[in-house]
Amino acid sequence: MQRKTLTVAGIKTAGLDEGTFEGYASVFDNVDSAGDIVRRGAFTKALGADQVVPLLWEHQAHDPRAFVGEVVEARETAEGLAIKGRFDLDTEQGAAAYRQVKGRRVTGLSIGYYVTKARRTDAGNELLDLDLAEISVVSRPANDRALVGAVKSAAGTPTAAARSALARTRHRLVKSALTEGTPMPLTARLERLTKGRDEQLALADSIIAGAEELKRDLTADEAADVEAATEKAADLDTQIKAAKADDDVLRAASDLAGAVGTPGAGDGTTDASGRLALTGRAGKAAAARIVKAIPERTRGVKALTAGATTSTILDSTVYNEGRPPTSLLDVLTTRTVTPTYSFLRQTTRTLNAAPVATGATKPTSPLTVTPVDGKLEVIAHISEQIPHYVLSDNTNLEQFVADEMLFGLHRAVEYQVLNGDGEGANLEGILETSGVIVQAFATNILTSIRKAITTLEAGGYSPQVLAISAADWEALELLSVTSGATDVRGLPVDAVTRKLFGVQAVVSNVLPAKTAALISNGAVAVDTDGNIETVWSDAVADDFAKNYVRCRVEGRFGVSVFRPAGIVKISTAAA
């Protein structure tokens, strides 16, 4: 069951029967901090089910005493899910909860729900159909961005006093969230965003201060100005956090380059951080370039030379948080290197820092790094013979061949990155690297993976991605409470973002049976020369005489494992 919490500022109890209140349990069309958007109509089926929705205290469904009342009326309005609740005043807990709400010491409502229908869009994860399980009164709202218009006049619109209270509370909550842990401006971009945010906060502060000095509520215009300034400040703070995250990524990449060394230094080769552009929109673009490389004569125009193209494969696309990657190569860092290169691999990490008395010898912490020579290996394949006129008469066939050739290359690269044995032209894959930690099967797949996460975290590493086979992911999601899911929380899987215990999971179809891999940040990089070469030709055997063409797609790749101790090879089932 999932939850969303809303601030119920100015919750209405006056003028109602003793023990009752009105408020908004959910707001429509608002992007919350989790990237979810509840759409109007999401509660239609739940409200039509004609079942009593319990009113709980702090979601404590395991405690019968926490059932402090019930929802006596719920309806969808243009703004959200409006409810009327009634506390059970015959119980000590119900009466106490009502006193807290009436005294405005508790100002939060939170819904407990199950998602039955959702849709991912550019705007966020749209929740279209929700099964409403319960509504709780909570003391500390978890989602300060969704302010509830809870106080209603007889006409059904916010009263002036209510809107004033809403605007003030929204501003207070947003300001509190912004000023706690706000990153210091480090760049011109951060300085500009921070200045703009602070100006909006100051504007709202001045309006509220003026009303307080006169000991009155905000007027409608003042409330509107405070609301607008608050929303602008919140939006600017979101941009500040994004800018700070961008700076952190660049700083981490710079630190890693400094520690590992820049390949090809002095020969004009630059080191770039990105991802292999073989999937998603970048993959489609690469496929389009393959189609364009088809010799013109296969399109009905005479030409004298074979077609060829070289595609740059570093993906510069900005990926929205909350959309699960479709491949391990979408997650791992990619470096552009020379055909032969070297990197440093950490083989020993013993941290012995300790208090030292005056005059005593300081302890030594062995941090052994070993130079490793690397070489880019060619990974390639060729299509079968394609009749010239079949290709020229069917434009969809061109795209089909391009997509399949890229997918085949992607699959081969991912296999080598994970499983290559280092023999001959094979890469030395992640799972075959000496020093990788092995997690034996423990009780069930969920326990085994959690122990692997613990192993990395205990060593001071931050888990980045879990590579898991489709069969193992299915087995994991089908776990029940009796067969492995945690009794308190249920299965710790976020199905929308495909995360397990908060770690991004990626389904890989090239993993060995009963095996998964947990990789920490900065432990691995995929090396490449930055290009995929595509050649269409009829100069193979007697293809020219028989009017056939073929397509060849290839690239050069390598793997750098910087920290084997930051990788765990997991047994997902008993041997």
C-alpha positions in Angstrom: 0.0 0.0 0.0 1.2 3.5 -0.9 0.6 6.8 0.9 0.4 10.5 0.1 0.2 13.2 2.8 -1.4 16.6 2.4 -1.4 19.6 4.7 -4.9 20.4 6.0 -4.4 24.1 6.8 -7.5 25.7 8.3 -9.3 22.4 8.7 -13.0 23.1 9.3 -14.6 22.0 12.6 -16.6 25.1 13.5 -20.2 25.0 12.6 -20.1 21.2 12.2 -21.5 18.5 14.4 -19.2 17.6 17.4 -16.5 15.2 16.3 -16.7 16.0 12.6 -14.4 17.9 10.2 -14.0 18.6 6.5 -10.9 18.6 4.4 -9.2 17.6 1.2 -7.5 14.2 1.3 -6.0 14.5 -2.2 -5.4 17.3 -4.7 -5.7 16.7 -8.5 -3.2 17.7 -11.2 -0.4 18.5 -8.7 3.1 17.0 -9.3 4.2 15.8 -5.8 7.8 15.2 -4.6 7.6 11.6 -5.8 6.8 12.7 -9.4 3.2 11.4 -9.1 0.1 13.3 -10.4 -3.3 12.2 -9.2 -5.8 12.9 -12.0 -9.5 13.7 -11.6 -11.5 10.5 -11.7 -8.9 8.4 -9.9 -11.2 7.8 -7.0 -14.5 7.2 -9.1 -14.5 3.4 -8.7 -13.4 3.5 -5.1 -16.2 5.9 -4.2 -18.7 3.8 -6.1 -17.8 0.7 -4.2 -20.0 1.8 -1.2 -17.6 0.6 1.5 -16.7 2.4 4.7 -13.3 4.1 4.6 -11.7 4.0 8.0 -10.1 7.0 9.6 -6.8 6.1 11.2 -4.2 7.8 13.4 -0.7 7.9 11.7 -1.5 4.8 9.4 -1.3 2.4 12.4 -3.5 -0.2 10.8 -1.9 -2.9 12.9 -3.3 -1.3 16.1 -7.1 -1.5 16.5 -7.0 1.5 18.9 -5.6 3.6 16.0 -9.0 3.4 14.2 -10.2 6.7 15.5 -13.3 7.2 13.2 -14.6 6.9 9.7 -15.1 8.9 6.5 -18.8 9.6 6.3 -18.7 11.5 3.0 -16.3 11.6 0.1 -16.6 13.2 -3.3 -14.5 14.4 -6.2 -14.5 18.1 -6.9 -12.5 20.2 -9.4 -9.8 20.5 -6.8 -9.5 17.0 -5.4 -11.0 14.5 -3.1 -13.1 16.3 -0.6 -14.0 14.4 2.6 -16.1 14.7 5.7 -14.8 12.7 8.6 -16.2 11.8 11.9 -14.2 10.9 15.0 -15.4 8.2 17.3 -15.8 10.2 20.5 -16.8 7.2 22.5 -13.2 6.0 22.4 -10.3 7.7 24.2 -8.2 7.6 21.1 -11.0 9.1 18.9 -11.7 11.9 21.3 -8.0 12.7 21.7 -7.5 12.8 17.9 -10.4 15.2 17.5 -9.0 17.5 20.2 -5.7 17.7 18.3 -7.4 18.5 15.0 -9.8 21.0 16.5 -6.9 22.7 18.3 -5.0 22.8 14.9 -2.0 21.0 16.5 -2.5 18.3 13.9 -2.9 19.6 10.3 -2.2 16.7 8.0 -4.3 14.1 6.1 -2.7 11.1 4.4 -4.4 8.6 2.1 -3.4 4.9 2.0 -4.1 3.5 -1.5 -3.3 0.8 -4.1 -2.5 1.8 -7.7 -4.7 -0.1 -10.1 -4.0 2.1 -13.2 -1.2 4.5 -13.9 0.5 6.0 -16.9 4.0 7.5 -17.3 4.2 10.8 -19.2 6.7 13.6 -19.6 4.9 15.5 -16.9 5.2 12.7 -14.4 3.6 9.4 -13.3 -0.2 9.9 -13.7 -2.3 8.0 -11.2 -5.6 7.3 -13.1 -7.3 4.7 -10.8 -6.7 4.3 -7.1 -8.2 1.8 -4.6 -8.7 3.9 -1.5 -7.8 1.8 1.6 -7.8 4.3 4.4 -7.4 7.9 5.3 -5.2 8.9 8.2 -4.8 12.0 10.4 -1.0 12.7 10.7 1.0 15.1 12.8 3.8 15.8 10.3 2.9 16.2 6.6 5.3 14.3 4.3 4.3 16.3 1.1 4.5 20.0 1.8 4.0 20.8 -1.9 0.4 19.8 -2.0 -1.6 22.4 0.0 -5.2 21.4 0.6 -8.0 23.9 0.1 -9.9 22.4 3.1 -11.9 25.2 4.6 -15.2 25.7 2.8 -18.0 28.2 2.9 -21.6 27.3 2.5 -21.3 28.1 -1.2 -18.5 25.6 -1.6 -15.7 28.0 -2.2 -12.8 29.0 0.1 -13.7 31.7 2.6 -11.4 34.8 2.9 -10.2 33.7 6.3 -9.6 30.1 5.0 -7.7 31.3 2.0 -5.6 33.5 4.2 -4.8 30.6 6.5 -4.0 28.4 3.5 -1.7 30.9 1.9 0.1 31.6 5.2 0.6 27.9 6.0 1.7 27.0 2.6 4.3 29.7 2.7 5.5 28.7 6.1 5.9 25.0 5.1 7.6 25.8 1.8 9.9 28.3 3.4 10.8 25.8 6.1 11.6 23.2 3.6 13.7 25.6 1.5 15.8 27.0 4.2 16.8 23.7 5.8 19.8 22.2 4.0 19.7 24.6 1.0 22.9 24.2 -1.0 25.3 27.1 -1.0 25.6 28.9 -4.3 28.7 27.6 -6.1 28.1 28.6 -9.6 26.6 31.6 -11.5 23.5 29.4 -12.2 23.0 28.6 -8.6 23.5 32.2 -7.5 20.9 33.4 -10.0 18.3 30.8 -9.0 18.9 31.3 -5.3 18.6 35.1 -5.6 15.3 34.7 -7.5 13.9 32.3 -4.9 14.9 34.5 -2.0 13.3 37.5 -3.7 10.0 35.6 -4.0 10.2 34.5 -0.4 10.9 38.1 0.8 7.9 39.4 -1.2 5.6 36.9 0.5 7.1 37.7 3.9 6.5 41.4 3.4 2.8 40.9 2.5 2.2 38.5 5.4 4.1 40.8 7.8 1.9 43.8 6.8 -1.3 41.9 7.5 0.0 40.7 10.8 1.0 44.2 11.8 -2.6 45.3 11.3 -3.8 42.1 13.0 -6.0 41.0 10.1 -6.3 38.2 7.6 -4.9 38.6 4.1 -7.2 40.1 1.5 -8.1 38.0 -1.5 -5.5 39.9 -3.6 -2.8 39.5 -0.9 -3.5 35.8 -0.6 -3.2 35.4 -4.4 0.1 37.3 -4.4 1.5 35.2 -1.5 0.4 32.0 -3.2 2.0 33.0 -6.5 5.3 34.1 -4.8 5.4 30.9 -2.8 4.9 28.7 -5.9 7.6 30.6 -7.8 9.9 30.1 -4.8 9.2 26.4 -4.7 9.7 26.0 -8.4 13.0 27.9 -8.3 14.1 25.7 -5.4 13.4 22.6 -7.5 15.7 24.1 -10.1 18.3 24.8 -7.5 18.3 21.1 -6.4 18.6 20.0 -10.0 21.5 22.4 -10.6 23.2 21.2 -7.4 22.7 17.5 -8.5 24.3 18.4 -11.9 27.3 20.0 -10.1 27.7 17.0 -7.9 27.7 14.7 -11.0 30.4 16.8 -12.7 32.4 17.0 -9.5 32.2 13.2 -9.0 33.3 12.6 -12.6 36.2 15.0 -12.1 37.3 13.3 -8.9 37.1 9.9 -10.5 39.2 11.1 -13.5 41.8 12.5 -11.1 42.0 9.3 -9.2 42.0 6.9 -12.1 43.9 9.1 -14.6 42.9 10.5 -18.0 43.5 8.0 -20.8 45.3 9.3 -23.8 46.5 12.5 -22.0 48.6 14.6 -24.3 47.4 13.1 -27.6 44.3 15.2 -28.0 41.9 12.5 -26.7 39.3 13.8 -24.3 37.6 11.8 -21.5 33.8 12.1 -21.6 31.2 10.8 -19.2 27.9 9.5 -20.6 26.0 6.3 -21.5 26.0 4.0 -24.5 23.4 5.3 -26.9 22.0 2.0 -28.0 18.6 2.1 -26.5 15.6 4.5 -26.3 15.5 7.7 -28.3 19.3 7.7 -28.8 19.1 4.1 -30.2 16.4 5.2 -32.6 18.5 8.0 -33.8 21.4 5.6 -34.4 19.1 3.3 -36.3 18.0 6.2 -38.5 21.7 6.9 -39.3 22.1 3.3 -40.4 19.1 3.6 -42.7 20.6 6.8 -44.2 23.8 4.9 -44.9 22.1 2.4 -47.3 23.6 2.8 -50.8 21.5 5.0 -53.0 21.2 2.3 -55.6 19.1 0.2 -53.2 16.7 3.1 -53.2 16.4 3.1 -57.0 19.2 5.6 -57.7 22.5 4.5 -59.3 25.6 4.9 -57.2 29.3 3.9 -57.5 30.3 3.3 -53.9 29.1 1.4 -50.9 27.4 3.4 -48.1 29.0 3.8 -44.7 28.4 5.9 -41.6 30.1 6.4 -38.3 27.8 7.2 -35.4 28.9 8.8 -32.2 27.5 6.7 -29.4 27.8 8.9 -26.3 24.3 9.6 -25.2 23.8 13.3 -24.2 20.0 12.8 -23.5 18.8 14.1 -20.1 16.8 11.3 -18.5 13.9 12.1 -16.2 14.2 10.7 -12.7 11.6 8.0 -12.0 11.8 6.3 -15.5 13.4 2.9 -15.2 16.4 2.2 -17.5 15.9 -0.6 -20.0 19.5 -1.8 -20.0 22.5 -2.0 -17.8 24.4 0.0 -20.4 21.9 2.9 -19.7 23.2 3.1 -16.2 27.0 2.4 -16.3 29.3 5.3 -17.0 30.9 5.3 -20.4 34.4 6.6 -21.1 36.0 7.5 -24.5 39.5 6.1 -24.6 42.3 5.4 -27.1 42.5 1.9 -28.6 45.1 0.9 -26.0 44.8 2.5 -22.6 45.4 1.8 -18.9 43.6 2.5 -15.6 44.2 2.0 -11.9 42.4 -0.8 -10.1 42.1 -0.7 -6.3 43.0 -4.1 -4.9 43.4 -3.3 -1.2 41.4 -1.1 1.0 42.2 -1.3 4.7 41.3 1.9 6.7 43.1 2.1 10.0 42.5 5.7 11.0 42.4 6.0 14.8 43.2 8.5 17.6 46.9 9.0 18.1 48.7 10.1 21.2 51.3 12.8 21.1 54.6 11.4 19.8 53.0 8.0 18.8 53.3 6.6 15.3 50.3 7.1 13.1 48.6 4.0 11.8 49.0 3.1 8.1 46.0 2.5 5.9 47.0 0.3 2.9 45.2 1.5 -0.2 46.8 -0.5 -3.0 46.1 0.3 -6.6 47.4 -1.7 -9.5 47.9 -0.5 -13.1 45.8 -2.5 -15.6 46.4 -2.4 -19.3 43.2 -2.3 -21.4 42.5 -2.7 -25.1 39.4 -1.9 -27.1 38.1 -5.0 -28.8 35.9 -5.1 -31.9 32.3 -6.3 -31.4 30.5 -6.7 -34.8 28.0 -8.6 -36.8 26.8 -8.7 -40.5 23.3 -9.2 -41.8 22.3 -11.9 -44.1 21.9 -11.2 -47.8 19.1 -8.8 -48.6 17.7 -8.7 -52.2 18.2 -5.2 -53.6 14.6 -4.7 -54.8 13.1 -6.1 -51.6 15.0 -3.5 -49.6 14.2 -0.6 -52.0 10.6 -1.5 -52.3 10.0 -1.9 -48.5 11.1 1.2 -46.5 9.9 -0.4 -43.3 12.4 -3.2 -43.9 15.3 -0.7 -43.7 14.2 0.4 -40.3 13.7 -3.2 -39.2 17.2 -4.2 -40.2 18.7 -1.2 -38.5 16.8 -1.8 -35.3 17.7 -5.5 -35.2 21.4 -4.8 -36.0 21.7 -2.3 -33.2 19.9 -4.5 -30.7 22.2 -7.4 -31.6 25.2 -5.2 -31.0 23.8 -3.9 -27.7 23.1 -7.4 -26.5 26.6 -8.6 -27.4 28.2 -5.6 -25.6 26.2 -6.1 -22.5 27.1 -9.8 -22.5 30.8 -9.0 -22.7 30.6 -6.3 -20.1 29.0 -8.8 -17.6 30.4 -12.2 -18.6 33.4 -11.8 -20.9 36.2 -14.2 -19.8 39.1 -12.2 -21.1 40.3 -15.0 -23.4 41.2 -14.1 -27.0 39.1 -11.1 -28.2 36.6 -11.4 -25.3 36.5 -8.6 -22.8 37.2 -9.3 -19.1 33.7 -8.9 -17.8 32.5 -7.6 -14.4 31.6 -11.1 -13.1 34.9 -12.6 -14.2 37.1 -9.9 -12.5 39.3 -11.0 -9.6 38.3 -9.5 -6.3 34.6 -9.3 -6.9 32.6 -10.2 -3.7 30.5 -13.3 -3.9 27.2 -13.5 -2.0 26.0 -17.0 -1.5 22.3 -17.9 -1.7 20.6 -17.1 1.7 17.1 -18.3 2.4 15.5 -16.7 -0.7 16.3 -14.3 -3.5 15.1 -11.2 -1.5 17.3 -12.0 1.5 20.3 -12.7 -0.8 20.0 -9.4 -2.5 19.5 -7.5 0.8 22.6 -9.1 2.2 24.6 -8.0 -0.8 23.4 -4.4 -0.3 24.5 -4.7 3.3 27.9 -5.9 2.2 28.5 -2.9 0.0 27.1 -0.4 2.5 29.2 -1.9 5.3 32.3 -1.4 3.1 31.4 2.2 2.6 30.1 1.8 -1.0 26.9 3.2 -2.4 24.9 0.6 -4.5 24.1 2.0 -7.9 22.4 -0.7 -9.9 21.2 -4.2 -9.5 21.4 -6.3 -12.7 18.9 -9.2 -12.5 17.5 -11.6 -15.0 13.8 -11.5 -16.1 13.1 -14.8 -14.4 14.7 -13.8 -11.1 12.8 -10.4 -11.2 9.5 -12.3 -11.7 10.3 -14.7 -8.9 11.1 -11.7 -6.6 7.9 -9.9 -7.4 5.8 -13.0 -6.8 7.2 -13.5 -3.3 4.5 -13.5 -0.6 4.7 -12.7 3.0 5.0 -16.4 3.8 7.7 -17.0 1.2 10.0 -14.1 1.8 8.4 -10.7 1.8 9.0 -8.7 4.9 6.2 -9.0 7.4 6.0 -5.3 8.2 6.5 -3.6 4.9 5.6 -6.2 2.4 7.7 -6.6 -0.7 10.1 -3.6 -0.9 9.7 -3.1 -4.6 8.7 0.1 -6.4 7.1 -1.2 -9.5 6.9 2.1 -11.3 10.6 3.0 -11.0 11.7 -0.6 -10.8 13.7 -0.2 -7.5 14.4 -2.8 -4.8 15.3 -1.5 -1.4 15.7 1.9 -3.1 18.3 0.5 -5.5 17.7 0.8 -9.3 17.1 -2.6 -10.8 17.7 -3.4 -14.5 16.5 -6.6 -16.2 19.4 -8.2 -18.1 18.8 -11.2 -20.4 22.5 -12.1 -20.7 23.2 -13.0 -17.0 24.0 -16.6 -16.2 21.3 -18.6 -14.5 20.7 -18.0 -10.8 23.0 -15.0 -10.9 22.6 -11.3 -10.3 25.1 -8.4 -9.9 25.1 -5.5 -7.6 27.3 -2.6 -8.7 28.3 0.4 -6.6 28.8 4.0 -7.9 32.1 4.5 -9.6 33.1 0.8 -9.6 32.9 0.2 -13.4 33.1 2.1 -16.7 32.4 0.9 -20.2 35.2 2.0 -22.5 34.7 2.9 -26.2 36.3 4.9 -28.9 33.0 6.8 -29.2 31.8 5.5 -32.5 29.6 2.8 -34.1 30.5 2.1 -37.7 27.9 1.0 -40.2 28.6 -0.2 -43.7 26.2 -1.3 -46.4 27.9 -3.1 -49.3 27.3 -5.5 -52.2 31.0 -6.3 -52.4 30.8 -9.6 -50.5 31.4 -12.8 -52.5 29.0 -12.8 -55.5 26.5 -10.4 -53.9 27.0 -7.8 -56.7 26.3 -10.4 -59.4 23.2 -11.6 -57.6 21.9 -8.1 -56.7 22.2 -8.6 -52.9 23.4 -6.1 -50.2 24.5 -6.7 -46.6 24.8 -4.5 -43.5 27.7 -4.6 -41.1 27.5 -2.8 -37.7 30.5 -2.7 -35.3 32.2 -0.8 -32.6 35.2 -1.1 -30.3 34.6 -1.6 -26.5 36.3 -2.4 -23.3 35.6 -2.6 -19.6 37.4 -1.0 -16.7 36.7 -2.3 -13.2 38.1 0.2 -10.8 36.9 -1.2 -7.5 36.2 -5.0 -7.5 35.2 -4.7 -3.9 32.4 -2.5 -4.9 30.7 -5.3 -6.9 28.8 -8.3 -5.5 28.0 -11.4 -7.5 24.8 -12.7 -6.1 23.5 -16.3 -6.2 19.7 -15.9 -6.5 18.8 -19.6 -6.0 20.2 -22.7 -4.4 22.8 -24.5 -6.4 
